[in-house]
Every structure is written in structure tokens, then in C-alpha cells.
Amino acid sequence: MSQFSPVEIANWTAIYLATALCCGIAMTLSISVTAHGLWKDRAWSELGSFRGAALFLPKAWWRWQKLYILSTPVTLGIIGWFAATMHWN
């Protein structure tokens, strides 16, 4: 079993930290855009009926999921570019 060199360990650590940072930014942006969309559409007005109240959370979750998943190609591109610029001696 081969062991990683200190340079490789540092590179992998940097890649994981950069991925966490990009995912955190994507999550923050997707949550804020979802909240703004719910506010703009006045989604809480449907909470008066049982059906509207039961479907509020799934609709909000689906809205957030669509926005967050759309950030995946951008995150992969940024992290791939970052990894390609590293020296892997």
C-alpha cells in the first residue's frame, strides 16, 4: 500500500477545503434565493388550507433543491480547475 507524500496530503486537504467553501457559498445563495422567491410569491398565503399547509414544505424544499443542484457544474468546474493548477510531485 503506497503512502501519500506531504505535498499530496496538502493538495488533497486544500481540494476538500475548497469544495466545502464552494458548497457553503452555493448553499447560502440557494437558500437566500429560495427565501426571496417564497417572499415574492407570498407562498405563506396558501397556509390557510390543510392541503396548502401540507404542501408548503415540500414545495419550498423542491425549490431549494433545484437551485442547489444547478450549482453543481459550477462547483465541479472551479474545483477541477483548482486541482489542475496544483503541483503533484
N, C-alpha and C positions, 0 to 999 in steps of 0.2 A: 504494500500500500504506500503510495507516494504521499509526501507531506508538502504542504504549501510553503513557499518561501515567504519571508516577511513582506516583500513587495506585493505578492499575490494576496495575502491576507488583508493588507491595507487597501488594495484595489477593491476586493470584494466587499469590505466594510463600507468603503465610500459609495459603491454602487447601491448597496442596501439602504444606506442613509439617504442618498439622492432619490431613490424610489419612494421611501417613506415621506420625504419632503414633497415630492410631486403629487403623491396620493393625498397628502394632507391639504395641499393647495386645491386640488381638484374637488375634494370633499367640501371644503369651505365654500368654494364658488358654487358648487351644485346645490348645496343647502340654501345659500343666500338667494340664488335664482329661483329655486323652488318656493321659498317663502314669499318672494316678491310676486311670483305668479299666482300663488294662492291668495295673496292680499289683493292683487289687481282683479282677479276673477271673483272676489268675495265668496270664496268657497265655503265659508262658515255659514252662509245663508241657507244651505241645504241641511243643516244640522237639526232643523225643526222636525223632520220626519224620521221615523225609525230607519227606513231604507237609506236615507241620506247620511244619517249618523253612522250606520254600519259600514257604508262605503267610503267615508271620508278618509280614514287612514290608508286603506289600500290604494285609493286614487292618489293621495299625496306621496306614498311610497313609490308607486309606479312612476310618477312624475320625476322624483328624485333619481330613481334608478336609470331612467332614460338619459338624464343629463350626466350622471356619473359615468355610465358606460361609454358615452360619446367621448369622454376624455381619455379613454384607454389608448387609442392610436397616438395621441399627442404624447402621453406619458412614455409609451414604448419608444417613440422616436427620440425623445430627449434622453432617455436612459441609454438607448443604443448608441447615440452619438457620443455621450459622455464616456461610455465604456470603450468606444473605438479610439478615443483620444488618449487613453491610458497606456503606459509602457508596462508590458507584461514580461519582464525578464525572468 
